[in-house]
Structures are given as C-alpha cells and as structure tokens.
Amino acid sequence: MGGYLHISNTVEHIRKIIDSESTIQTSKSWSPFQDPAYRKEAKEHRRALRKNATPQEVILWSRLRSKQLGQKFRRQHSIGPYIADFYCVYSQLIVEVDGSQHFEEDAIRYDVQRTRFLESQGCTVLRFVNDEINTNIEGVLMCIMDKIEEKQTTLTPALSQRERGQE
C-alpha cells in the first residue's frame, strides 16, 4: 500500500513541475540530418544504449519486437535531438521505460522538455516505470495496444498511386 502513496505523491510533484514549465519552446525546424558529425555520434550512442539495455527494456523489447503487437517497433530511435527507447513509426508512438532517476527534479524537467518536443513532432509518448514492467507487463502491453488502436483510427495512411488508380 505504501508504494501507491509514494507514486501518487510523485505524480503530484511531477504535475507541479510540468505546470511551471509551460513556457518550454519546441521547434519543428530542428534537423539532425544537417550535421553528419551529429548523425555519427547519435548512431554510436544508440548502439551503446541497445548494448547496455536495462533489464526492463530487455523484457519490454522481447514483447514488442517482430510485430508482436501488430506494428513494427524500433529500439533506441533518434527523433530530433532525443533518443526514444521504443518507437513505432506507423503510429508515431514512443514508449519510454523510466527508472528511479527519472523522479529527480532535474530529470523531470528534462523529460517534460523532451516530451513537449516529441509531441510537437507529432508523436505520442507513453511512459512506464520499471516496476510496471516488472510486475504488470500484460497491463503495459494492453496500454500500448490501446494507444496503437487509438492512433490507427486517427491516422489515414496515404494511398499509393496504384491504390488510387493513377499508375
């Protein structure tokens, strides 16, 4: 029971920080592809993150890989200046796995800024704490599947020229 109180207090603390950060700037014009040195550095960093994944990231990846939820997910995918733990291109869905360090005030501020940027790029961000992965992986997967279904009903894939009859 005490764990739920702790999470409730943490959520309230995060909400206060989010409210105080309402002036964070986002930009759709930033592009990492303008700088080849950045691309190389980001690629190496993504590789290191995949190699040193947390146990919770490994557990979740084992359930997301190979289109097990009906959509392809990428692991450690760059979007602008940030790297998403898991990204579904079709649904523009980002899934983040947060350890205890994400509840420190500086980390919360960073995550708020990061989430706002990612949302400004058209993405939806879902966050799960390590404990949720460890104790309720089925609930986590249901939440992800619900969001994919929700996004599928709002996204209309562009028809190819062949599908439009304009060959």
VOPA-152393 format. One record per atom (N, C-alpha, C): residue number from 1; residue in one letter; atom name; x, y, z. Coordinates in steps of 0.2 Angstrom, whole numbers, plus 5000, padded with zeros to 4 digits. Last residue first. Example, Ala and Ser with C-alpha at 12.3 -4.5 7.8 and 13.67 -1.06 7.14 Angstrom:
BEGIN
num,residuo,atomo,east,north,up
2,s,N,5064,4989,5035 .
2,s,CA,5068,4995,5036 .
2,s,C,5064,5000,5039 .
1,a,N,5066,4972,5039 .
1,a,CA,5062,4978,5039 .
1,a,C,5066,4984,5039 .
//
This chain:
BEGIN
num,residuo,atomo,east,north,up
167,e,N,4992,5025,4690 .
167,e,CA,4998,5022,4688 .
167,e,C,5001,5026,4682 .
166,q,N,4981,5028,4698 .
166,q,CA,4985,5033,4694 .
166,q,C,4992,5031,4692 .
165,g,N,4973,5021,4708 .
165,g,CA,4972,5020,4701 .
165,g,C,4976,5025,4696 .
164,r,N,4976,5022,4721 .
164,r,CA,4972,5027,4718 .
164,r,C,4970,5026,4711 .
163,e,N,4985,5012,4721 .
163,e,CA,4979,5011,4725 .
163,e,C,4974,5016,4723 .
162,r,N,4996,5017,4714 .
162,r,CA,4992,5011,4711 .
162,r,C,4986,5010,4715 .
161,q,N,5000,5027,4722 .
161,q,CA,4997,5029,4716 .
161,q,C,4993,5023,4713 .
160,s,N,4995,5024,4739 .
160,s,CA,5000,5024,4734 .
160,s,C,4996,5026,4727 .
159,l,N,4987,5034,4752 .
159,l,CA,4986,5028,4747 .
159,l,C,4992,5029,4741 .
158,a,N,4992,5036,4768 .
158,a,CA,4992,5039,4761 .
158,a,C,4991,5033,4756 .
157,p,N,4982,5031,4782 .
157,p,CA,4988,5031,4778 .
157,p,C,4987,5033,4771 .
156,t,N,4976,5041,4794 .
156,t,CA,4974,5038,4787 .
156,t,C,4980,5038,4783 .
155,l,N,4974,5040,4811 .
155,l,CA,4979,5041,4805 .
155,l,C,4976,5038,4799 .
154,t,N,4964,5037,4820 .
154,t,CA,4965,5044,4818 .
154,t,C,4970,5045,4813 .
153,t,N,4965,5023,4822 .
153,t,CA,4958,5026,4820 .
153,t,C,4959,5034,4818 .
152,q,N,4978,5022,4826 .
152,q,CA,4976,5019,4819 .
152,q,C,4969,5022,4817 .
151,k,N,4977,5027,4839 .
151,k,CA,4981,5031,4834 .
151,k,C,4979,5028,4827 .
150,e,N,4970,5017,4845 .
150,e,CA,4968,5024,4845 .
150,e,C,4971,5028,4840 .
149,e,N,4979,5006,4843 .
149,e,CA,4972,5006,4840 .
149,e,C,4969,5013,4840 .
148,i,N,4990,5011,4851 .
148,i,CA,4991,5009,4844 .
148,i,C,4984,5009,4840 .
147,k,N,4983,5012,4864 .
147,k,CA,4986,5018,4861 .
147,k,C,4987,5017,4853 .
146,d,N,4981,4998,4866 .
146,d,CA,4975,5003,4866 .
146,d,C,4977,5009,4862 .
145,m,N,4994,4993,4866 .
145,m,CA,4990,4991,4861 .
145,m,C,4984,4996,4860 .
144,i,N,4999,4999,4878 .
144,i,CA,5002,5001,4872 .
144,i,C,4997,4999,4866 .
143,c,N,4990,4993,4887 .
143,c,CA,4990,5001,4887 .
143,c,C,4993,5003,4880 .
142,m,N,4994,4980,4886 .
142,m,CA,4987,4982,4884 .
142,m,C,4987,4990,4883 .
141,l,N,5007,4981,4891 .
141,l,CA,5006,4979,4884 .
141,l,C,4999,4981,4881 .
140,v,N,5004,4984,4904 .
140,v,CA,5008,4988,4900 .
140,v,C,5007,4987,4892 .
139,g,N,4998,4972,4908 .
139,g,CA,4994,4979,4908 .
139,g,C,4998,4984,4904 .
138,e,N,5008,4963,4906 .
138,e,CA,5002,4962,4902 .
138,e,C,4998,4969,4902 .
137,i,N,5017,4967,4916 .
137,i,CA,5019,4968,4909 .
137,i,C,5013,4967,4904 .
136,n,N,5018,4971,4930 .
136,n,CA,5012,4971,4926 .
136,n,C,5013,4972,4919 .
135,t,N,5031,4970,4936 .
135,t,CA,5025,4967,4940 .
135,t,C,5019,4967,4935 .
134,n,N,5041,4976,4928 .
134,n,CA,5042,4970,4932 .
134,n,C,5036,4966,4934 .
133,i,N,5034,4987,4922 .
133,i,CA,5037,4982,4918 .
133,i,C,5038,4975,4922 .
132,e,N,5032,4994,4934 .
132,e,CA,5026,4992,4930 .
132,e,C,5028,4987,4925 .
131,d,N,5045,4997,4938 .
131,d,CA,5041,4992,4942 .
131,d,C,5035,4990,4938 .
130,n,N,5050,5006,4929 .
130,n,CA,5052,5000,4929 .
130,n,C,5048,4995,4933 .
129,v,N,5036,5015,4922 .
129,v,CA,5041,5015,4927 .
129,v,C,5043,5007,4927 .
128,f,N,5032,5022,4906 .
128,f,CA,5031,5017,4911 .
128,f,C,5037,5016,4916 .
127,r,N,5024,5033,4895 .
127,r,CA,5030,5032,4900 .
127,r,C,5027,5026,4905 .
126,l,N,5021,5037,4878 .
126,l,CA,5019,5033,4884 .
126,l,C,5025,5032,4889 .
125,v,N,5019,5050,4867 .
125,v,CA,5024,5047,4872 .
125,v,C,5020,5044,4878 .
124,t,N,5016,5053,4850 .
124,t,CA,5013,5052,4857 .
124,t,C,5018,5048,4861 .
123,c,N,5022,5065,4839 .
123,c,CA,5022,5059,4842 .
123,c,C,5018,5059,4848 .
122,g,N,5023,5077,4832 .
122,g,CA,5018,5073,4830 .
122,g,C,5017,5066,4834 .
121,q,N,5033,5086,4837 .
121,q,CA,5034,5082,4831 .
121,q,C,5029,5077,4828 .
120,s,N,5028,5089,4849 .
120,s,CA,5027,5095,4843 .
120,s,C,5029,5092,4837 .
119,e,N,5031,5078,4856 .
119,e,CA,5024,5079,4854 .
119,e,C,5023,5085,4849 .
118,l,N,5044,5080,4857 .
118,l,CA,5042,5075,4854 .
118,l,C,5035,5075,4852 .
117,f,N,5044,5092,4865 .
117,f,CA,5047,5092,4859 .
117,f,C,5045,5086,4855 .
116,r,N,5038,5087,4877 .
116,r,CA,5035,5093,4873 .
116,r,C,5038,5093,4866 .
115,t,N,5047,5078,4881 .
115,t,CA,5041,5076,4879 .
115,t,C,5037,5081,4875 .
114,r,N,5058,5086,4884 .
114,r,CA,5059,5081,4879 .
114,r,C,5052,5079,4876 .
113,q,N,5053,5094,4895 .
113,q,CA,5055,5097,4889 .
113,q,C,5055,5092,4883 .
112,v,N,5050,5083,4904 .
112,v,CA,5045,5087,4901 .
112,v,C,5047,5091,4895 .
111,d,N,5063,5078,4906 .
111,d,CA,5058,5074,4902 .
111,d,C,5052,5078,4900 .
110,y,N,5069,5089,4912 .
110,y,CA,5072,5087,4906 .
110,y,C,5066,5083,4902 .
109,r,N,5061,5089,4924 .
109,r,CA,5061,5095,4920 .
109,r,C,5064,5093,4913 .
108,i,N,5065,5076,4929 .
108,i,CA,5058,5078,4927 .
108,i,C,5058,5084,4923 .
107,a,N,5079,5078,4931 .
107,a,CA,5076,5073,4926 .
107,a,C,5069,5075,4924 .
106,d,N,5078,5088,4942 .
106,d,CA,5081,5090,4935 .
106,d,C,5079,5085,4930 .
105,e,N,5071,5080,4952 .
105,e,CA,5068,5086,4949 .
105,e,C,5071,5088,4942 .
104,e,N,5069,5062,4949 .
104,e,CA,5073,5068,4952 .
104,e,C,5071,5074,4948 .
103,f,N,5064,5052,4943 .
103,f,CA,5059,5056,4948 .
103,f,C,5063,5061,4951 .
102,h,N,5072,5045,4935 .
102,h,CA,5068,5050,4931 .
102,h,C,5063,5054,4936 .
101,q,N,5079,5036,4942 .
101,q,CA,5082,5043,4941 .
101,q,C,5078,5048,4938 .
100,s,N,5072,5025,4942 .
100,s,CA,5071,5029,4948 .
100,s,C,5074,5036,4947 .
99,g,N,5067,5023,4925 .
99,g,CA,5070,5021,4931 .
99,g,C,5069,5026,4936 .
98,d,N,5055,5021,4912 .
98,d,CA,5059,5026,4916 .
98,d,C,5061,5022,4923 .
97,v,N,5054,5019,4895 .
97,v,CA,5054,5015,4902 .
97,v,C,5058,5019,4906 .
96,e,N,5043,5024,4883 .
96,e,CA,5048,5025,4887 .
96,e,C,5048,5021,4893 .
95,v,N,5037,5024,4867 .
95,v,CA,5037,5020,4873 .
95,v,C,5043,5021,4877 .
94,i,N,5029,5033,4855 .
94,i,CA,5035,5032,4858 .
94,i,C,5034,5029,4865 .
93,l,N,5021,5032,4839 .
93,l,CA,5021,5031,4846 .
93,l,C,5027,5029,4849 .
92,q,N,5017,5033,4826 .
92,q,CA,5021,5039,4829 .
92,q,C,5020,5038,4837 .
91,s,N,5012,5022,4820 .
91,s,CA,5008,5025,4824 .
91,s,C,5011,5032,4828 .
90,y,N,5024,5019,4811 .
90,y,CA,5017,5020,4809 .
90,y,C,5012,5024,4813 .
89,v,N,5035,5018,4820 .
89,v,CA,5034,5024,4815 .
89,v,C,5027,5025,4813 .
88,c,N,5037,5017,4837 .
88,c,CA,5033,5014,4831 .
88,c,C,5031,5019,4826 .
87,y,N,5050,5015,4847 .
87,y,CA,5047,5020,4843 .
87,y,C,5043,5016,4838 .
86,f,N,5058,5016,4863 .
86,f,CA,5055,5012,4858 .
86,f,C,5050,5016,4854 .
85,d,N,5066,5026,4868 .
85,d,CA,5068,5019,4870 .
85,d,C,5065,5015,4865 .
84,a,N,5072,5039,4858 .
84,a,CA,5067,5036,4861 .
84,a,C,5069,5029,4862 .
83,i,N,5083,5052,4859 .
83,i,CA,5083,5045,4858 .
83,i,C,5077,5042,4862 .
82,y,N,5084,5069,4852 .
82,y,CA,5082,5064,4858 .
82,y,C,5082,5057,4855 .
81,p,N,5084,5079,4843 .
81,p,CA,5090,5078,4847 .
81,p,C,5089,5073,4853 .
80,g,N,5074,5070,4832 .
80,g,CA,5077,5076,4833 .
80,g,C,5083,5075,4838 .
79,i,N,5074,5054,4837 .
79,i,CA,5069,5059,4834 .
79,i,C,5072,5066,4837 .
78,s,N,5082,5038,4836 .
78,s,CA,5083,5046,4836 .
78,s,C,5077,5049,4833 .
77,h,N,5078,5024,4845 .
77,h,CA,5077,5028,4839 .
77,h,C,5078,5035,4840 .
76,q,N,5078,5011,4853 .
76,q,CA,5083,5017,4853 .
76,q,C,5084,5021,4846 .
75,r,N,5070,5001,4842 .
75,r,CA,5073,5001,4848 .
75,r,C,5078,5007,4848 .
74,r,N,5054,5001,4834 .
74,r,CA,5062,5002,4833 .
74,r,C,5064,5003,4840 .
73,f,N,5041,4990,4830 .
73,f,CA,5044,4995,4834 .
73,f,C,5051,4995,4833 .
72,k,N,5027,4987,4819 .
72,k,CA,5034,4987,4820 .
72,k,C,5037,4992,4825 .
71,q,N,5012,4980,4825 .
71,q,CA,5016,4985,4822 .
71,q,C,5023,4985,4824 .
70,g,N,5007,4969,4832 .
70,g,CA,5004,4971,4825 .
70,g,C,5007,4977,4822 .
69,l,N,5014,4965,4842 .
69,l,CA,5008,4969,4844 .
69,l,C,5005,4972,4837 .
68,q,N,5024,4959,4837 .
68,q,CA,5020,4955,4841 .
68,q,C,5014,4959,4843 .
67,k,N,5034,4963,4827 .
67,k,CA,5027,4965,4826 .
67,k,C,5022,4961,4830 .
66,s,N,5047,4960,4832 .
66,s,CA,5044,4956,4827 .
66,s,C,5037,4957,4827 .
65,r,N,5046,4967,4849 .
65,r,CA,5049,4965,4843 .
65,r,C,5045,4960,4839 .
64,l,N,5039,4968,4861 .
64,l,CA,5037,4972,4856 .
64,l,C,5040,4970,4849 .
63,r,N,5044,4958,4870 .
63,r,CA,5037,4958,4869 .
63,r,C,5034,4963,4863 .
62,s,N,5057,4961,4871 .
62,s,CA,5055,4954,4870 .
62,s,C,5048,4954,4868 .
61,w,N,5056,4974,4876 .
61,w,CA,5058,4973,4869 .
61,w,C,5056,4966,4867 .
60,l,N,5053,4972,4889 .
60,l,CA,5048,4975,4885 .
60,l,C,5050,4974,4878 .
59,i,N,5065,4966,4894 .
59,i,CA,5059,4962,4894 .
59,i,C,5054,4965,4890 .
58,v,N,5074,4976,4891 .
58,v,CA,5075,4969,4888 .
58,v,C,5068,4965,4888 .
57,e,N,5070,4986,4899 .
57,e,CA,5070,4987,4892 .
57,e,C,5070,4980,4888 .
56,q,N,5073,4979,4912 .
56,q,CA,5066,4981,4910 .
56,q,C,5065,4982,4902 .
55,p,N,5087,4979,4912 .
55,p,CA,5083,4973,4912 .
55,p,C,5075,4974,4910 .
54,t,N,5093,4991,4900 .
54,t,CA,5091,4989,4907 .
54,t,C,5087,4982,4906 .
53,a,N,5106,4989,4888 .
53,a,CA,5099,4990,4889 .
53,a,C,5098,4988,4897 .
52,n,N,5118,4991,4881 .
52,n,CA,5118,4991,4888 .
52,n,C,5111,4992,4891 .
51,k,N,5116,4990,4867 .
51,k,CA,5120,4985,4870 .
51,k,C,5119,4985,4878 .
50,r,N,5108,5001,4866 .
50,r,CA,5105,4995,4864 .
50,r,C,5109,4989,4868 .
49,l,N,5117,5011,4869 .
49,l,CA,5111,5011,4873 .
49,l,C,5108,5004,4872 .
48,a,N,5126,5010,4859 .
48,a,CA,5128,5009,4866 .
48,a,C,5122,5007,4870 .
47,r,N,5118,5013,4848 .
47,r,CA,5121,5007,4848 .
47,r,C,5123,5005,4855 .
46,r,N,5116,5027,4851 .
46,r,CA,5110,5022,4850 .
46,r,C,5113,5015,4851 .
45,h,N,5129,5032,4850 .
45,h,CA,5126,5032,4856 .
45,h,C,5120,5027,4856 .
44,e,N,5131,5030,4836 .
44,e,CA,5136,5026,4841 .
44,e,C,5132,5026,4848 .
43,k,N,5122,5039,4831 .
43,k,CA,5121,5032,4829 .
43,k,C,5126,5027,4834 .
42,a,N,5126,5051,4836 .
42,a,CA,5120,5048,4838 .
42,a,C,5119,5041,4837 .
41,e,N,5138,5052,4829 .
41,e,CA,5138,5052,4836 .
41,e,C,5132,5049,4839 .
40,k,N,5133,5053,4816 .
40,k,CA,5138,5048,4818 .
40,k,C,5138,5047,4825 .
39,r,N,5125,5065,4817 .
39,r,CA,5122,5058,4815 .
39,r,C,5127,5052,4817 .
38,y,N,5135,5074,4820 .
38,y,CA,5129,5073,4825 .
38,y,C,5126,5066,4823 .
37,a,N,5142,5074,4808 .
37,a,CA,5145,5073,4814 .
37,a,C,5140,5071,4819 .
36,p,N,5132,5079,4799 .
36,p,CA,5135,5072,4798 .
36,p,C,5138,5070,4805 .
35,d,N,5119,5089,4801 .
35,d,CA,5126,5089,4803 .
35,d,C,5128,5081,4803 .
34,q,N,5106,5088,4796 .
34,q,CA,5110,5094,4794 .
34,q,C,5118,5093,4796 .
33,f,N,5100,5079,4803 .
33,f,CA,5102,5077,4797 .
33,f,C,5107,5082,4794 .
32,p,N,5093,5084,4814 .
32,p,CA,5100,5082,4815 .
32,p,C,5103,5080,4809 .
31,s,N,5084,5099,4813 .
31,s,CA,5085,5093,4810 .
31,s,C,5092,5090,4811 .
30,w,N,5071,5109,4818 .
30,w,CA,5077,5106,4820 .
30,w,C,5078,5100,4816 .
29,s,N,5058,5114,4816 .
29,s,CA,5063,5115,4811 .
29,s,C,5070,5112,4812 .
28,k,N,5049,5113,4826 .
28,k,CA,5048,5108,4821 .
28,k,C,5054,5109,4816 .
27,s,N,5052,5116,4843 .
27,s,CA,5053,5118,4836 .
27,s,C,5052,5112,4831 .
26,t,N,5047,5123,4859 .
26,t,CA,5048,5117,4854 .
26,t,C,5049,5120,4847 .
25,q,N,5050,5130,4875 .
25,q,CA,5050,5131,4867 .
25,q,C,5051,5124,4864 .
24,i,N,5041,5131,4889 .
24,i,CA,5046,5127,4886 .
24,i,C,5045,5128,4878 .
23,t,N,5032,5136,4898 .
23,t,CA,5034,5141,4893 .
23,t,C,5040,5137,4889 .
22,s,N,5028,5128,4908 .
22,s,CA,5023,5128,4902 .
22,s,C,5026,5133,4897 .
21,e,N,5033,5123,4920 .
21,e,CA,5037,5123,4914 .
21,e,C,5033,5124,4907 .
20,s,N,5024,5122,4930 .
20,s,CA,5029,5128,4930 .
20,s,C,5033,5128,4924 .
19,d,N,5017,5110,4926 .
19,d,CA,5014,5117,4926 .
19,d,C,5018,5123,4926 .
18,i,N,5028,5101,4929 .
18,i,CA,5025,5102,4922 .
18,i,C,5021,5109,4921 .
17,i,N,5028,5102,4942 .
17,i,CA,5034,5104,4938 .
17,i,C,5032,5106,4931 .
16,k,N,5016,5097,4946 .
16,k,CA,5018,5104,4948 .
16,k,C,5023,5107,4944 .
15,r,N,5017,5084,4941 .
15,r,CA,5012,5089,4939 .
15,r,C,5014,5096,4940 .
14,i,N,5027,5079,4950 .
14,i,CA,5028,5080,4943 .
14,i,C,5023,5085,4939 .
13,h,N,5020,5079,4962 .
13,h,CA,5026,5083,4961 .
13,h,C,5027,5084,4954 .
12,e,N,5010,5069,4959 .
12,e,CA,5008,5076,4960 .
12,e,C,5014,5081,4960 .
11,v,N,5018,5058,4957 .
11,v,CA,5014,5061,4951 .
11,v,C,5012,5068,4953 .
10,t,N,5023,5057,4970 .
10,t,CA,5027,5058,4965 .
10,t,C,5024,5061,4959 .
9,n,N,5011,5053,4977 .
9,n,CA,5015,5059,4979 .
9,n,C,5019,5061,4973 .
8,s,N,5008,5041,4970 .
8,s,CA,5004,5046,4970 .
8,s,C,5007,5053,4972 .
7,i,N,5020,5034,4974 .
7,i,CA,5019,5035,4967 .
7,i,C,5014,5041,4966 .
6,h,N,5017,5033,4988 .
6,h,CA,5024,5036,4985 .
6,h,C,5023,5038,4978 .
5,l,N,5005,5026,4988 .
5,l,CA,5006,5033,4991 .
5,l,C,5012,5036,4988 .
4,y,N,5010,5014,4983 .
4,y,CA,5005,5018,4979 .
4,y,C,5005,5025,4981 .
3,g,N,5018,5009,4993 .
3,g,CA,5021,5011,4986 .
3,g,C,5016,5015,4982 .
2,g,N,5010,5006,5004 .
2,g,CA,5014,5012,5004 .
2,g,C,5017,5014,4997 .
1,m,N,5004,4994,5000 .
1,m,CA,5000,5000,5000 .
1,m,C,5004,5006,5000 .
//
